[in-house]
Amino acid sequence: MRAALWFLGLFGAAVAVALFAGNNQGTVTLFWPPWRLDLSLNMVVLLLVGGFVVLHGALAGLNALTTLPRQARRWRQLQKERAMHAAFLQSLASLLAGRFVRARKSALTALAQENALAHHAEQLPHSRQLRALAHMLAADSSHALLDRSTRDEHLRLALDSAPPSSKQHEQSLREGLQLRAARWTLDDRDSAGALECLAALPQGAARRTLALRIKLKASRLAGQTRSALETARLLGKHHAFSTAAAHSIVRGLARDWIHSAHDPAQLQQAWQALEANERAMPELAIEAAQRLSQLGGDASQVRHWLLPAWEHWQTQELPDAQVLKLVRTLESNLAEIDAAWLARIENASQSRPRDARLTYLAGLACRERQLWGKAQQLQHKAAQQLPDGPLRASAWRQLAELAEQRSDADAAARAWKQAALAAK
């Protein structure tokens, strides 16, 4: 379509020229005494057009001649820029490929090219960002080569090339360098240095997923369990881990925090600092109650902390290891058991008569309430049903002590013997 329009325009121009020039009788007379020159109007028009073309060509040639040095200088600058960017990309590619010596060499080449451009007053608009990134590539390569002194020097130069700024892209570059430095410091097992690098970040950057991951590792390495737990919670809310992984990490950190307590007051403070859903975890409830019992805490408080685990056991299955801890912790804290707990144990034992562990607990509760006959009956039933292990041995010991209270030496001897066999 465009070609057809061009042809139509060309034909129209040809027709207009033919009509104008074909029957043009005009003349132009030039007087230069004593001469006179008569020219046709068509010739004058042709001479004017030709003169304009010649003059325009001459001016264009002169302009090209005068701008030739500037163009040559620009060409050399473009060549240096291309060499600089090529070296930068080669450094990045080599770093990703694990060729760290070559990556550092290419980064230094890019820096040399940038310095040469700056020395000739041909600094690029993005020269500071490129210089900072090149120093970071050199530092990262040096870190992989375990050359810490060179790494720290390039890191310092990179931070100097990316000073604090209100511009978003420059601020992002500086934050990236600080995060990289925190990760390098953490790789050196310097948890304090990594936390110091993270503390220098702005508040928004410090709450990003990458920063939180580094903080979690640094806090765990430094033994700051509470800080690590709070960081793991934030990562879980940001969906940085799968649900199962987040649950496992939080549970492990909370368990470490519980076991780090050295007195009941400190343990109580740690327990109250946990979130409600964490205190409802059966494994954490059992660990906290067991630790409180080991520290000589109040027995009623121990039973209160065990309540979530107990209720979970009655409605769902618990691993055998957790059930054993639960039973042994309750066994150690049945002193002055209240009516509510006694009712829970008895109801659970009656609703699940085949669970020997509940029968064993019911026997302990009856003995604590001085119901000797019922306690002996329940413990004998539990001792017959329990597999060999600590609970069965404990059940036989309970029977032996009850027999000794009745002054039945033969029954006590038999029970002690069974306890010894079960404990093997």
C-alpha positions in Angstrom: 0.0 0.0 0.0 2.8 2.4 0.9 4.6 1.6 -2.4 1.5 2.4 -4.4 1.1 5.7 -2.6 4.7 6.5 -3.3 4.3 5.8 -7.0 1.1 8.0 -7.1 3.0 10.8 -5.4 5.9 10.4 -7.9 3.7 10.5 -10.9 1.8 13.6 -9.5 5.1 15.4 -9.1 6.3 14.5 -12.6 3.0 15.8 -14.0 3.3 19.0 -12.1 6.9 19.6 -13.3 5.9 18.8 -16.9 3.0 21.3 -16.8 5.2 24.0 -15.2 8.3 23.6 -17.2 6.9 22.4 -20.6 5.2 25.7 -21.5 7.1 28.1 -19.3 8.0 31.2 -21.4 9.5 33.2 -18.5 13.1 34.6 -18.7 15.5 36.1 -16.2 17.8 38.9 -17.3 20.9 39.7 -15.4 22.6 43.1 -16.0 26.3 43.6 -15.2 27.4 46.6 -17.2 28.4 46.4 -19.9 27.1 42.9 -20.1 23.6 41.4 -20.2 22.7 37.8 -19.6 19.3 36.3 -20.5 18.4 33.0 -18.9 15.2 31.0 -19.0 13.3 30.6 -15.8 13.7 26.8 -16.0 17.4 27.1 -16.1 17.5 29.5 -13.2 15.4 27.1 -11.1 17.7 24.2 -12.0 20.8 26.3 -11.2 19.3 27.3 -7.8 18.5 23.6 -6.9 21.9 22.5 -8.1 23.6 25.2 -6.1 21.7 24.3 -3.0 22.7 20.6 -3.4 26.3 21.5 -3.9 26.4 23.9 -0.9 24.7 21.3 1.3 27.1 18.6 0.3 30.1 20.9 1.0 28.8 21.9 4.4 28.1 18.2 5.3 31.7 17.3 4.3 33.2 20.1 6.3 31.1 19.1 9.3 32.3 15.5 9.0 35.9 16.6 8.7 35.7 18.7 11.8 33.8 16.1 13.9 36.2 13.3 12.9 38.4 13.5 16.0 35.4 13.6 18.3 33.9 10.5 16.6 37.3 8.7 16.9 37.4 9.5 20.6 33.8 8.3 21.0 34.7 5.1 19.2 37.6 4.4 21.5 35.3 5.1 24.5 32.8 2.6 23.2 35.5 0.0 22.7 36.6 0.5 26.3 33.0 0.3 27.6 32.4 -2.9 25.6 35.6 -4.4 27.0 34.7 -3.4 30.5 31.2 -4.9 30.3 32.5 -8.0 28.6 35.0 -8.5 31.5 32.2 -7.9 34.0 30.0 -10.5 32.4 32.8 -13.0 32.1 33.6 -12.5 35.8 29.9 -13.2 36.7 29.8 -16.3 34.5 33.0 -17.6 35.9 31.8 -17.1 39.5 28.6 -19.0 38.8 30.7 -21.8 37.1 32.9 -22.1 40.2 36.1 -20.8 38.4 36.9 -18.3 41.1 40.5 -17.4 40.1 39.3 -16.5 36.6 36.3 -14.7 38.1 38.5 -12.5 40.2 40.9 -11.8 37.3 38.0 -10.7 35.1 36.6 -8.5 37.8 39.9 -6.8 38.2 40.1 -6.3 34.4 36.7 -4.6 34.5 37.8 -2.4 37.3 41.0 -1.4 35.4 38.9 -0.5 32.3 36.5 1.6 34.5 39.5 3.4 36.0 40.9 4.1 32.6 37.6 5.6 31.5 37.4 7.8 34.6 41.1 8.9 34.2 40.2 10.3 30.7 37.2 12.2 32.0 34.8 9.7 30.3 33.0 8.5 33.4 29.8 6.5 32.8 26.5 7.5 34.4 26.4 4.1 36.2 30.1 3.8 36.9 29.7 3.8 40.7 27.2 0.9 40.6 29.4 -1.1 38.2 32.5 -0.4 40.2 30.7 -1.6 43.4 29.4 -4.8 41.7 32.9 -5.5 40.2 34.4 -5.2 43.7 31.7 -7.5 45.1 32.5 -10.1 42.4 36.2 -9.9 43.3 35.3 -10.2 47.0 33.0 -13.1 46.5 35.7 -14.9 44.5 38.3 -14.2 47.2 35.9 -15.5 49.8 35.6 -18.8 47.9 39.4 -19.0 47.6 39.6 -18.4 51.4 41.5 -15.2 50.8 39.9 -13.2 53.6 42.2 -10.1 53.5 41.6 -9.5 49.8 37.9 -10.2 50.3 37.7 -7.6 53.1 39.6 -5.0 51.0 37.3 -5.4 48.0 34.3 -5.3 50.3 35.5 -2.0 51.8 36.0 -0.5 48.3 32.6 -1.8 47.2 30.9 -0.1 50.2 32.9 3.1 49.5 31.6 3.0 45.9 28.0 2.6 47.1 27.5 5.3 49.8 24.1 5.7 51.6 21.7 7.3 49.2 18.0 8.2 48.9 17.8 6.7 45.4 16.2 3.3 45.6 18.6 1.5 43.2 21.7 2.8 45.0 20.2 1.9 48.4 19.3 -1.6 47.2 22.9 -2.0 46.0 24.3 -1.1 49.4 21.9 -3.4 51.2 22.9 -6.2 48.9 26.5 -5.7 49.8 25.8 -5.7 53.5 23.7 -8.9 53.2 26.6 -10.5 51.2 29.1 -9.4 53.9 26.8 -10.9 56.6 26.7 -14.2 54.8 30.5 -14.3 54.3 31.0 -13.5 58.0 28.6 -16.3 58.9 30.6 -18.7 56.7 33.6 -17.8 58.8 31.7 -19.0 61.9 31.7 -15.4 63.2 28.1 -15.1 64.5 28.7 -11.8 66.3 30.1 -10.2 63.1 27.2 -11.5 61.0 24.6 -10.1 63.5 26.5 -6.8 63.5 26.3 -6.6 59.7 22.6 -7.3 59.9 22.1 -4.7 62.6 23.5 -2.1 60.2 20.7 -2.7 57.7 17.6 -0.5 57.5 14.6 -1.9 59.3 12.8 -2.9 56.1 15.8 -4.7 54.7 16.4 -6.5 58.0 13.0 -8.1 57.8 13.5 -9.6 54.3 13.6 -13.4 54.0 17.3 -13.5 53.1 18.2 -11.4 56.1 16.1 -13.4 58.4 17.6 -16.7 57.2 21.1 -15.4 57.9 19.9 -14.1 61.3 18.4 -17.4 62.2 21.7 -19.2 61.4 23.8 -16.6 63.2 21.6 -16.6 66.3 21.7 -20.4 66.5 25.5 -20.3 66.1 25.7 -17.7 68.9 23.5 -19.7 71.2 20.8 -16.9 71.2 17.9 -19.3 71.3 15.2 -16.8 72.0 16.3 -14.5 69.1 16.5 -17.6 66.8 13.0 -18.7 67.8 11.5 -15.2 67.1 13.3 -15.2 63.7 12.0 -18.7 62.9 8.5 -17.5 63.7 8.9 -14.6 61.2 10.2 -16.9 58.5 7.3 -19.2 59.1 4.9 -16.3 58.6 6.7 -15.3 55.4 6.4 -18.9 54.1 10.1 -19.2 53.8 9.8 -22.8 54.9 7.2 -25.5 54.3 4.7 -25.9 57.1 6.3 -29.1 58.3 9.8 -27.6 58.2 8.7 -24.4 60.0 7.0 -26.5 62.7 10.1 -28.7 63.2 12.4 -25.7 63.4 10.3 -23.8 65.9 9.8 -27.0 68.0 13.5 -27.7 68.1 14.4 -24.1 69.1 11.7 -24.0 71.8 13.0 -27.3 73.1 16.5 -25.9 73.3 15.2 -22.8 75.1 13.4 -24.9 77.6 16.4 -27.0 78.3 18.6 -23.9 78.7 16.6 -22.9 81.8 18.5 -23.4 85.1 15.8 -22.7 87.7 12.0 -22.9 87.8 11.5 -19.1 87.6 13.6 -19.0 84.4 11.8 -21.9 82.9 8.4 -20.3 83.8 9.5 -17.1 82.0 10.5 -19.1 78.9 7.3 -21.1 78.9 5.2 -17.9 79.1 7.1 -16.4 76.2 6.1 -19.2 73.9 3.0 -18.6 71.8 -0.2 -20.4 72.6 0.0 -22.8 69.7 3.6 -23.7 70.7 2.5 -24.4 74.3 -0.2 -26.7 72.9 2.4 -28.9 71.1 2.5 -32.2 73.0 6.2 -32.7 72.6 6.9 -29.2 74.0 4.5 -29.6 76.9 6.1 -32.9 77.9 9.7 -31.4 77.6 8.7 -28.4 79.7 7.0 -30.4 82.4 9.9 -32.9 82.5 12.4 -30.0 82.8 10.3 -28.4 85.6 10.2 -31.7 87.4 14.0 -32.0 87.1 14.5 -28.5 88.5 12.3 -29.3 91.5 9.3 -27.3 90.4 5.8 -27.5 91.9 4.1 -30.9 91.1 0.7 -29.2 90.4 2.4 -26.9 87.9 4.0 -29.9 86.2 0.6 -31.6 85.8 -0.9 -28.4 84.5 1.7 -28.1 81.8 1.2 -31.8 80.9 -2.5 -31.3 80.3 -2.3 -30.4 76.6 -0.2 -33.5 76.0 -2.6 -35.7 78.0 -5.6 -34.4 76.1 -3.8 -35.0 72.8 -3.0 -38.6 73.9 -6.6 -39.3 74.7 -7.9 -38.1 71.3 -4.9 -39.0 69.0 -1.9 -41.3 68.9 1.4 -40.1 70.3 4.8 -41.7 69.6 5.8 -44.3 72.2 8.8 -42.2 73.3 6.6 -39.2 74.1 4.1 -41.4 75.9 6.9 -42.9 78.0 8.1 -39.4 78.9 4.6 -38.3 79.8 3.9 -41.3 82.0 7.3 -41.1 83.8 6.8 -37.3 84.4 3.4 -37.9 85.8 4.7 -40.7 87.9 7.2 -38.4 89.5 4.6 -35.7 90.2 1.5 -37.5 91.6 2.1 -36.2 95.1 -1.1 -34.6 96.4 -2.9 -35.3 93.2 -6.2 -33.5 92.9 -9.6 -35.0 92.2 -9.6 -33.6 88.7 -6.4 -35.4 87.7 -7.5 -38.6 89.5 -10.8 -38.6 87.6 -8.9 -38.0 84.3 -6.6 -41.0 84.9 -9.4 -43.3 86.0 -11.7 -42.4 83.1 -8.9 -42.9 80.6 -8.1 -46.3 82.1 -11.7 -47.4 82.1 -12.3 -46.2 78.5 -9.1 -47.9 77.2 -8.6 -51.0 79.4 -6.2 -52.6 77.0 -3.7 -49.7 77.3 -1.3 -51.0 80.0 0.3 -47.6 80.4 -3.0 -46.0 81.6 -3.5 -49.0 83.9 -0.1 -48.4 85.3 -0.9 -44.7 85.9 -4.2 -45.6 87.5 -2.4 -48.0 89.9 0.1 -45.2 90.8 -2.8 -42.8 91.5 -4.6 -45.3 93.7 -1.5 -45.9 95.7 -1.0 -42.2 96.1 -4.6 -42.0 97.5 -3.7 -45.0 99.8 -6.1 -47.4 98.0 -3.7 -50.3 98.5 -5.9 -53.1 97.2 -7.0 -51.4 94.1 -3.4 -50.2 93.5 -2.1 -53.8 93.7 -4.7 -55.1 91.4 -4.0 -52.5 88.7 -0.3 -52.8 89.0 -0.4 -56.5 88.7 -2.5 -56.2 85.5 -0.2 -53.6 84.1 2.9 -55.7 84.9 1.4 -58.6 82.9 0.5 -56.5 79.9 3.5 -54.1 79.6 6.4 -55.2 77.4 9.8 -55.5 78.9 11.3 -52.1 79.7 11.3 -49.4 82.3 7.6 -49.2 82.9 7.2 -53.0 83.4 10.2 -53.0 85.8 8.6 -50.0 87.7 5.3 -51.9 87.9 7.0 -54.9 89.5 8.8 -52.6 91.9 5.5 -51.1 92.9 4.2 -54.6 93.6 7.3 -55.5 95.6 6.9 -52.4 97.8 3.2 -53.1 98.3 4.0 -56.7 99.3 6.6 -55.4 101.7 4.0 -53.1 103.3 1.8 -56.2 103.8 4.9 -58.1 105.2 4.6 -60.7 102.4 8.2 -61.5 102.0 7.7 -64.2 99.3 5.6 -62.0 97.1 8.0 -59.2 97.5 10.9 -61.4 96.5 9.1 -62.7 93.4 8.2 -59.1 92.4 11.8 -57.9 92.9 13.0 -60.7 90.8 10.5 -59.9 88.0 11.5 -56.2 88.2 15.2 -57.2 87.7 14.4 -59.4 84.7 12.2 -56.7 83.1 14.9 -54.1 83.5 17.5 -56.1 81.6 
